[in-house]
Amino acid sequence: MRLTVTGIGIVGPGLADWTDARPVLAGDRPYVPDTLRVTAPVGLNPNERRRATLATRLALDAARQATAQRANAQRANGGDDEATTELATVFASADGDMGLIDSMCRDIYAHRVPPSPTVFQNSVHNAVAGYWSIAEGCRGPSTSLAAGDGTFAAGLLEAATQVTYFAGSVLLVAFEVPAPERLHPHRPFDSAFACALRLGPAAPSSDRTTLDLTLCDDEQPFTPMQDGALEAMRRGNPAARALPLLAAIAAGRPAVIRLPYWPGLRLDVRLEPAA
């Protein structure tokens, strides 16, 4: 499957947005871990903003970056903004909001009462997709999925399949937050991370980054990050498996990125930079 990248978003410690992260991922500036900064979600009323968990705010921040880039490019070229109200979305998270789920289970065990409707609605795996649809007034179809450590690759495959079949744009958002104390040994990473790719059909001649996806039935070593701290983030956080692909886009050089997908399977992404 072949597709183009029309917008990118990223949020992580020391990676505030794509503009800030691009020279770091390209190797032009050293990576400096810093406090996570997440932009407050816009488009939500005050009550919804208060209810939005870190996972939701993280995902919506990355998604907004990716869609804003496309809108800005359209305006710069004298065209109309490409509305997000009908944009198809794929939200990919291996574990969802484990902190909220842990808290809800503890509450049920301690008090023997069902969780409140607000807590429950935030605990379901497609809660983030719901907040996005409210914030953007988006009526497009949405998929929420999980596939363990291969979640980013699974999300990319799902988004690429939709782009190919429907010949339209799809927004892929991958996000993950650290587990609470008791669950941390089972998912031992400390850095929250989210990224978003707005993807579209490949044109015969394109001035955008192009991706060719191939599913392979063997496990060669996956593409690492050169920086030790970024490599630790990649290995620990399932959403951060996207980092080598984002780094290749930032560097603007042809590359083949090997991503983990499933035991015995990997996803190869051949990247051709924008002309």
N, C-alpha and C positions, 0 to 999 in steps of 0.2 A: 504494500500500500504506500502511496506517495501523497504527501500533503505539504502545505506551506504553513509557516509560523507568522501570524499577523499581530501578535501582541504577547507580552511576557510580564509576569509579576513575580515577585519574590519577597519573602519576609523571614528573617532569621536573626540570631544574635550577630550584630556587626554587619548585617545585610538588610538595610532599611527598606530598599526598593531596588528596582532594576537599574536605575541610573547610578545609584550608589554602589551596587554590587558588581556591575559589569566590569570595571577595571580590575577589581579584586579577582574575579573569576577568570579574567583573561591573563592574569599574572603580571599586570602592570603596576599593581599596588599591593602591598602585603595585607593579608587578612588579619584583622584585629578583633577578636571576640569582644562583644560589648553587650550592654543591657538590651534585651529585646524591646523594640519599639513597634507598637501596633497602632495604626490609625483607627480612630473610632468609626464604627460603621455609619455611613450616611444613608438617608432614605428610610430609616426606621424611626418610629415615634419614640418618645422618651422611655416609655415602659418597655418596649421591645429592645431598646439599646441596653437597658439595665439587665434584662434577662439574657442577653447574648453572652455566652461563655467565651473563654479565651480561644477555644477551637473555632467558634463561629467568627469571632473578630479577626482572627488570623487568616482564615480562608477568604472572608469577604474583602480584606485588605488586598491580598494577592489578586483576587478576581477583578477588583476595581482597577488595579494598575493595568492589567492586561487589556481590559476593555477600553480604558481611557486612552491607551496608546493608539488603538485603532481609530478611535473617534478623532484624536488630534491629527493623525495622519490624513484622514479624510478631509478635515477642514483645511489643512495645509495645502492639499491638492485641489482645493476649490470644490470639493464634492460635499454631499450631504452626509451627516453623521450616520453610521450604520447602527441602528437602534439595537439595544440589548433586550427589548421587550419580547422578541420571538427567538432569542438565541438558545439553542440546545446546550445543555450543560452536563458534565460528568464530574461528580465529586468523589474523590478517592481517598479513603482513610483506612488504614489497617485496623485500628482499634477504636476509632471514634473518641468520644470524650470520656476517658477512663476515670478521671477524677470525679465527674458528675455521677457516673454509674456506680462507682465505689461508695460515694456519699449516699446515694439513693438506697443501695442495698443495706448499708449500715443502719439507715433510718428505719427501713422496713423491719429489720431484725430487732432493733432496740425498742421500737414503739408499736410494732404489729399493726400498723395502719398503712393503707395504700399511699403512694406518693401523690403530691399535689399535681393537678393537670399541667401546671407550668413546668415543674421539674420533669415530669414524664415526657412532655413534648420535646424538651431539650435533650433527652437521653436517647431518643431513637436515632438511627444511623442517618436518616435523611433530614434531620433537623436543620443542618446548615443549608441544604438546598432550599428548604422552606424560607429561611431568613433571606436568602438571596432573591428568591422570587418576590418576596414582600418589598425588599429594599429597591429593587429595580423595576417592579411591576412586570416581571418576566413571566410570560405564559408559554414559553417554549418547553419541550419535553426535557426531563431531567432524570439522570441515572445516578444512584449512590451505590458504591461498591467497596468491597474489602477483599484482599487476597494476600494477607500476611506480608512477608517481606517483598513480595512481588507486586504490591499494590500499585506503585507508580506505573510499572510496565503494563499491568492489567488495565489501568485507567487510560493509558496512552493507546493501547490496542482498541479499547471500546470507543474512544473518541475518533480514532482513525477509521474504524469501521463505519461509524455514523457519517463522517465526512465523505467517505467513498460512496456509500449507498445513497445518501440523500443529496450529495453534491452541495452541501451548505456548510456554514461555519459551526464549530463546536468549541465551547470553552471547557478546558480540562483544569480542574483545581485539585491539587493533592495537598493534604495537611495532616499534621500529627503533633500532639502535645505529650509531654512526659507523663508517666504514670504516677499515681500517688504512692506513698511509702510502701504499703503492703504488696502492691502489684509491681513495684519497680524491679524486683529481682527477675520478674518474668519478661519485662520489657525495659532493659537497663540503658536508658539514654536520658540526657538532661536538657537537651536543646529542643525547644519548639521550632517548627519549620513549616512553611507553606510555599507553594509556587503555583503559578497558573500559566497555561499556554492557550492562547486563542489560535485555533487551527482552521485552515480552510483548504479547499481543493487545490491541487497543483495545476498551474497553467503551463502551456507549452513553453513559454519564456517568461520567467518571473524574476522580479527584483527583490524577492524575499527569500529568507532561509527555507530550504526545502529538506524534508525528511523522507527517507525511504525505510520502511519497516519490514523486517524479516524475522519470523519466529524460527528458532533453531533448536534442534533436539540434542544438544550437548552443552556442557558447562565449562567453557573456557574461562579463564580468570576474567572477572568483571572489571570494567574500566574504573580505575581509582582516581582520586584527587591527589595532586602533587603536594598540596599543603597538608601537614599532619593534622591540624585542628579540623580542617574541612573534611578530611578523610574520615576522622573519627565521627563527625556529624553524619557523613554519608553512610557509614557502616551501622550506626546506631539507630537513626531515625528512618523509618520506611519511606516517608515522603522525600527525604533528602537523597534517596537513590537517584533523584533527578539531577543532582549537582554536576556530574560529568557532562551530561547533555547541555545544561545551561552554560557550563564553562566553554564547551566547544562553540556554542552560538556566540558567546561573548568574544572569543578569540577570532571569530570570523574566518576559520580555516576548515577545509574539508576534513572529515573525521568519521570513524566508525566507532560508535559507543555501544558497548556490551552491557545490557541491563539484566539483573536477576528477575526471573518471572516465576518459575515453579520448579520443584526438584526435577532435574534432568532437562529443563528448558531454559532458554534465555531469549531475550529480544535484542536483536541487532538493529541499531538505528544509524543509517548512513546519512551524514549531514553534508549538504552543499550550501555554502554561505551565499548571502545575497550578492548579486552581481554588482 
